[in-house]
Every structure is written in C-alpha cells, then in structure tokens.
Amino acid sequence: MSQREHARPASESTEPEIPEPTYAERARTLVHMGRVGALSTLSRRHPDWPFGSVMPYGLDERGNPSFLISTMAMHTQNLLADPRASLLVTEPGAAEDPLGAGRVTLMGRVAKTTGAEVREGYLVRHPNSSYWVDFKDFAFFQMEIVDLYFVGGFGVMGWVEAEDYAKASPDPLADAARGILDHMNEDHVDAMLLLARGLGGVEGTDAKMTAVDRLGFHLRVETRDGMRGLRIPFSREARSPEETREILVDMVRRQRQHQY
C-alpha cells in the first residue's frame, strides 16, 4: 500500500513510531463521515477557470462520490463539457481549527449514471432528496477517482493512490467518534492526564481528546511550557465503541496501579 507523503520523512525522526491508520484509511473515513463537499468544475463560460459549488454527495462501496444534480445547474453544464473535477471534503465540526483539521481532495472524472446502487446510496445519506429525485431535470452523476490528496493537520499530508483508497475501509469508530470525544472531554480529563503522563511522558494541567480511531487517540495537553500534541496507542485494536470503553478503562486501571 503506497502513501506518497512529503511531510516529516521517517529518516528525520528519532521518536518511536506509534501505530496509526494509513492515509488511505483516514481519507476513506473522512469522506464516509462527511455529507457535503466543495465541487470544483472547469467553467464553460470562462475556459480553464475553476468553478466552485456546494455539493452533497453519496458513496458507493469503493468510496466514489455521487451527485444528484439538475441539468440547469452551472456545474452540471460544466461537467457535460469537461468531466474533470475535484471534490474537497473537510472534517465535520472543524470550524474551531480548520487548518489543524483533516481534509481530502478527490480528483476524478464525473459522468452521468443510472445505477440503482448509486441512487440507494445517495438517498440513505440524503433522505430529503426523495422529494425531487424523480424530477425530469435531475440526474445522478458519479466521480471515478483518479487521485487523492489528504491533509491530516499541520505537517501531515500526502498523495494517496486511488486503488489504495478504494480498498480501504472507514474506521470502525468513525460514526461513534464524536460521542467518544465528548464523553472523555466532559467526564474523564483526569484519566487523560494520567495516560499522557504514564504513556506519553507529558505532565499536563489540562487535556482534550481531539481524535480517536481503532488504533489509538490524539490528545492536546496543556503543560507549563505551552500546548503539546500527543498520540497514544491503544493496548489492542478497538473494533467497536464498546471495546474502546473497555480498552480505555483497562489502560487507566494499569496506570493507576503503577502509581502505587
């Protein structure tokens, strides 16, 4: 599985490698979690100029996005003239720190489709579209992805092969991640400070869990010297929210035992 990244080459780091999902998995998860992106087409009115549109999207089993669009829309007319386009998807709830959050740009060719799978997949994600899905001037279009560029935050970025993205699966905690983060940040700051100290070697006064996946989680820890970012691996892979809770409880219990 290739991952064409240009940030933080491994040879420049002396820190032990902490397991993380691949860029392909993270890109697939981000697109799975999103519902709306920014579609850029090539303007028919102004040749070679990009034209941006807010675009709800559906997904097929390979992660290719689909769009339900009107023939009267400018982006539809652009696509019929030139199928090349890109779709930018940003991490949900990233308004607080948009440049520190994840985003992915999907590049591909967009063409009209009549597949039943595309229709069903789109309506699952956008049920209100059932009111106009059968209007004569609306049709489904689908992007066949050619390449992707993933940004996971500051200094974390790289190209992802389209085939690697298609073979990847969304993280099993993706749909529950927001609930896990809210619960930990509201009720278990002391536990996170304990884990930061015992497993990350960081002594802090406050901590916030900013991301979680099947292999571990990210903390933002307030220290006497300022804010520190920290990733802590799970003691084993978490395949569900229930397993995540069990793993965190066990990790905290073990760290408390080490204190005595």
C-alpha positions in Angstrom: 0.0 0.0 0.0 1.7 3.2 -1.1 1.4 6.5 0.6 3.1 9.4 -1.3 3.8 11.8 1.5 6.2 14.7 1.7 5.9 15.8 5.4 8.0 14.5 8.2 10.2 11.9 6.5 10.8 8.9 8.7 14.6 9.3 8.5 14.4 12.7 10.2 12.6 11.4 13.3 14.1 9.6 16.3 10.8 9.1 18.1 9.4 5.6 18.2 6.7 5.0 15.6 3.2 4.9 17.0 0.6 2.9 15.0 -1.9 5.0 13.1 -4.3 4.3 10.3 -2.8 4.8 6.8 -3.6 8.0 4.9 -5.9 5.9 2.6 -7.9 4.7 5.7 -8.0 8.2 7.1 -9.2 9.6 3.8 -11.8 6.9 3.4 -13.0 7.6 7.0 -13.2 11.4 6.4 -15.3 11.0 3.2 -17.5 8.5 5.0 -18.2 10.9 7.8 -18.9 13.9 5.6 -22.1 14.6 3.7 -21.3 17.8 1.8 -18.2 18.9 -0.1 -17.0 21.7 -2.4 -17.1 20.6 -6.0 -14.8 22.3 -8.4 -15.5 22.0 -12.2 -14.0 23.7 -15.2 -16.0 26.7 -16.3 -17.6 26.5 -19.7 -18.1 30.3 -19.7 -14.5 31.0 -18.7 -12.3 28.2 -20.1 -9.6 26.8 -17.8 -11.1 28.6 -14.8 -12.3 26.6 -11.8 -15.9 27.0 -10.7 -16.8 26.0 -7.1 -20.2 24.6 -5.9 -21.5 23.4 -2.6 -22.3 19.7 -3.3 -24.0 17.0 -1.2 -22.7 13.5 -2.1 -23.4 9.9 -1.8 -20.9 7.0 -1.8 -20.6 3.6 -3.4 -18.7 0.6 -2.0 -15.4 1.8 -3.4 -15.8 5.3 -1.9 -16.6 7.0 -5.2 -18.9 10.0 -4.6 -22.1 10.5 -6.5 -24.2 13.7 -7.0 -27.8 14.4 -7.7 -27.8 17.5 -9.9 -30.0 19.5 -12.1 -29.3 20.0 -15.8 -30.0 23.7 -15.2 -27.1 24.0 -12.7 -23.9 25.6 -13.9 -21.7 22.8 -12.5 -23.8 20.2 -14.5 -23.2 22.2 -17.7 -19.5 22.4 -16.9 -19.3 18.6 -16.3 -21.0 17.8 -19.6 -18.5 19.9 -21.4 -15.5 18.6 -19.4 -15.8 15.7 -16.9 -12.7 16.6 -14.9 -13.5 17.8 -11.4 -12.4 17.7 -7.8 -14.3 17.4 -4.5 -13.0 18.9 -1.3 -14.3 17.2 1.9 -13.4 18.7 5.3 -13.6 17.1 8.7 -17.1 17.6 10.2 -17.1 20.2 13.1 -13.7 21.7 12.1 -14.7 25.3 12.2 -12.8 25.8 15.5 -9.5 25.0 14.0 -9.9 24.4 10.2 -6.2 24.3 9.3 -5.5 21.8 12.0 -8.3 19.5 11.0 -8.4 16.8 8.3 -9.5 17.3 4.7 -9.2 15.4 1.5 -9.4 16.4 -2.2 -10.7 13.8 -4.5 -9.8 14.3 -8.2 -11.6 12.4 -11.0 -13.9 12.3 -13.9 -17.6 12.8 -13.4 -20.2 11.1 -15.7 -23.9 10.5 -15.7 -25.0 7.2 -14.2 -28.3 5.3 -13.9 -27.2 2.6 -11.4 -29.7 1.6 -8.7 -26.8 1.3 -6.2 -25.9 4.9 -6.7 -29.5 6.0 -6.2 -29.9 3.9 -3.0 -26.6 5.0 -1.5 -27.3 8.7 -2.1 -30.8 8.6 -0.6 -29.6 6.8 2.5 -27.3 9.8 3.2 -29.8 12.4 1.9 -33.3 11.2 2.5 -34.9 14.6 1.8 -33.7 14.2 -1.8 -36.5 11.7 -2.3 -38.8 14.7 -2.9 -37.0 15.7 -6.1 -35.0 12.6 -7.1 -37.5 11.8 -9.8 -37.8 15.3 -11.3 -37.0 15.1 -15.1 -34.3 17.7 -14.9 -32.4 15.9 -12.2 -30.0 13.0 -12.7 -27.2 11.2 -10.9 -23.6 11.7 -11.8 -20.7 9.8 -10.3 -17.0 10.5 -9.9 -14.4 7.9 -10.9 -11.5 8.8 -8.7 -8.1 9.3 -10.3 -6.1 10.6 -7.4 -6.4 12.0 -3.9 -4.6 14.4 -1.7 -5.0 14.0 2.1 -4.2 16.5 4.8 -4.5 15.3 8.4 -3.5 18.6 10.0 -0.3 20.6 10.3 2.7 18.7 8.8 0.6 15.6 8.0 -0.2 15.4 4.3 0.4 13.3 1.2 -1.0 11.9 -2.0 -3.0 8.6 -1.8 -3.3 6.1 -4.7 -6.9 5.8 -5.9 -6.7 2.0 -5.6 -5.4 2.1 -2.0 -8.4 4.4 -1.1 -10.9 2.1 -2.8 -9.5 -1.0 -0.9 -9.5 0.8 2.5 -12.5 0.8 4.9 -13.8 3.6 7.1 -12.6 3.3 10.6 -14.9 1.2 12.8 -15.2 4.0 15.3 -16.0 6.7 12.8 -19.7 7.0 13.5 -19.2 6.9 17.3 -16.1 9.1 17.4 -17.8 12.4 18.3 -19.7 10.7 21.2 -16.4 9.2 22.5 -14.6 12.5 22.3 -17.4 14.4 24.1 -17.7 11.8 26.8 -13.9 11.8 27.5 -13.6 15.6 27.4 -16.6 16.2 29.7 -16.0 13.4 32.2 -12.5 12.0 32.2 -9.9 14.7 32.0 -8.1 13.3 35.0 -7.8 9.9 33.2 -6.4 11.5 30.1 -3.8 13.4 32.1 -2.8 10.1 33.7 -2.4 8.4 30.3 -0.5 11.4 29.0 1.9 11.3 31.9 2.3 7.5 32.1 2.3 6.6 28.4 3.4 9.8 26.7 5.8 11.2 29.3 3.9 14.6 29.2 3.0 16.2 32.5 -0.1 18.4 32.0 -2.6 20.5 33.8 -5.5 20.0 31.3 -6.1 17.7 28.4 -8.5 17.3 25.5 -9.0 14.3 23.3 -9.1 15.6 19.7 -9.4 12.4 17.6 -9.9 8.7 18.1 -9.5 5.7 15.8 -9.2 1.9 16.0 -5.5 2.1 16.9 -5.4 4.9 19.4 -6.2 8.6 20.1 -4.8 12.1 20.0 -4.6 14.4 23.0 -3.9 18.1 23.2 -2.3 18.6 26.6 -1.8 22.0 28.4 1.7 22.0 30.1 3.8 24.6 31.9 5.6 25.1 28.6 2.5 25.5 26.5 0.3 23.2 24.4 1.6 19.7 23.4 0.1 17.4 20.9 0.3 13.7 21.7 -0.8 10.4 20.2 -1.3 7.4 22.5 -1.8 3.9 21.1 -4.5 1.5 22.4 -3.3 -1.6 24.1 -5.1 -3.5 21.4 -7.2 -2.7 18.4 -10.7 -1.4 19.1 -13.4 -2.6 16.7 -16.4 -1.0 18.4 -17.3 1.8 20.8 -17.9 -0.9 23.5 -14.4 -2.3 23.0 -13.0 1.3 23.1 -14.5 1.8 26.5 -13.1 -1.5 27.8 -9.6 -0.7 26.5 -9.6 2.8 28.0 -10.8 1.6 31.4 -8.1 -1.1 31.4 -5.4 1.3 30.3 -6.3 3.8 33.1 -6.5 1.0 35.7 -3.0 -0.2 34.8 -1.6 3.3 35.0 -3.1 3.8 38.4 -1.6 0.6 39.6 1.8 1.8 38.5 1.4 4.8 40.8 1.3 2.7 43.9 
